[in-house]
Amino acid sequence: MSETAKIELGGETFELPVIEGTENEKAIDIKSLRGLTGYITLDTGFKNTGSTTSSITYLDGENGILRYRGYPIEQLAERASFLEVAYLLIYGELPTQLQLDEFTNSITQHTLVHEDMKQFFEAYPAKAHPMGVLASMVCSLSTFYPESLDPNRGEDAKNLTIHRLIAKLPTLAAWSYKNAMRHPFMYPRNDMDYCANFLNMMFAMPTGEYEPDPVVVTALNKLLILHADHEQNCSASTVRIVGSSHANLYASISAGIAALWGPLHGGANQAVIEMLQKIAEDGGDVDKWVAKAKDKDDPFRLMGFGHRVYKNFDPRATIIKKACDEVLAKLGVDDPMLDIAKRLEQVALEDEYFKERNLYPNVDFYSGIIYKAIGIPTEMFTVMFALGRLPGWIAQWKEMLENGDPIGRPRQIYTGANEREYVNIANR
Ligand code: CMC
């Protein structure tokens, strides 16, 4: 007989089914709990709540395991291309050469954005944060492609919307940077691969030659793969919950970009560099800043440390740390920030406070250092994360629709005032 969980309430025992995943992780299915008992479960921050079953990404935080569709992140980061991983995440299997060629070709066909969208960019102030611009631009795509408004319009229409988004995000991302610089926009180059084309749109100028450095292209490919999915994190859950109302893909991804922006999530990569800069400007006393992070009366936290699910090490951080050393060596970059980062990492890893709480450097601790080395401006770091995370968001959105998941609608325990009479303003 399959396993069940028993819950005792008011002298009565209720039995609830247990669900088991393919990696033997277990959950108590509480769908019937309220109907049976009148109780709901409460779990702020969803620290111990599964919001769905999913076959996209497997993550074991205790053992530092991350796999996309069963393939270890280490193998994908070393051997695959970003578009190959995007295909894997979205369609469930590694593509054959023909499938990859067709997918790449379709993406390449759609890299241009409508000329009218240029006017939107020009209306933003130069100091506009590129994440704000990107979220708005992605949502605006829905206004140019009204046929995308119904997410259930059939496979071909869904795929066209998906391919358009993967194709156009690098263009929109690079243009948000060019706009901030008040530099002319560079059009996509369809003779370049996905990463090289993005770098070209970021760094080329109509006035001169630019050839993306292969070291940088390879590093970027790896970074995008490492960020491509991370199961039910804050932004992926946002995409799924927005999409669960059957809002279109562009609107759902735009919401995901907004969720990613925060410094506790993707915005941490920008926050790490800003923190390292602050420590450097303050004289580089790492111990002082570690003490501040431990002080409960001080709001300061070590950015790039800690993770909701990784409690041993972040496998992405291990890969990225190695890549970081390689890229800096190959590019001959000698960054004093890296020195502070290394000292900070060492002090924190040896400190009881961090050890007790399983606080290790996460992916964002190192990604910012690589982005800085390859010339990406700090405000663009989270945009880079969004570029990488896009296939994961799309895969989560597609799976949610295909599984027929119901609209996301959590309950609450109300703690406000009991019923009271309205009082006219003159009598308050
Ligand atoms: N510096 C100092 N103390 C910390 C830190 C930190 N970076 N992170 C957690 N703690 C402490 C926290 O104060 C708490 O201590 P206590 O038990 O004494 O109250 C304990 O560790 C547990 O922290 P929590 O906030 O309850 O853990 P959480 O799972 O809710 O938060 C986190 C996870 C990532 C938001 C948090 O660790 C954090 O704020 N880290 C810094 C921001 C960061 O690097 N975010 C990027 C995450 S990786 C990229 C991504 O996937 O989004």
Residues whose N, C-alpha, C, O or C-beta is under 5 A from the ligand:
A	BS01	CMC	P263 L264 H265 G266 A268 A293 R301 L302 M303 G304 F305 G306 H307 R308 R357 N362 D364
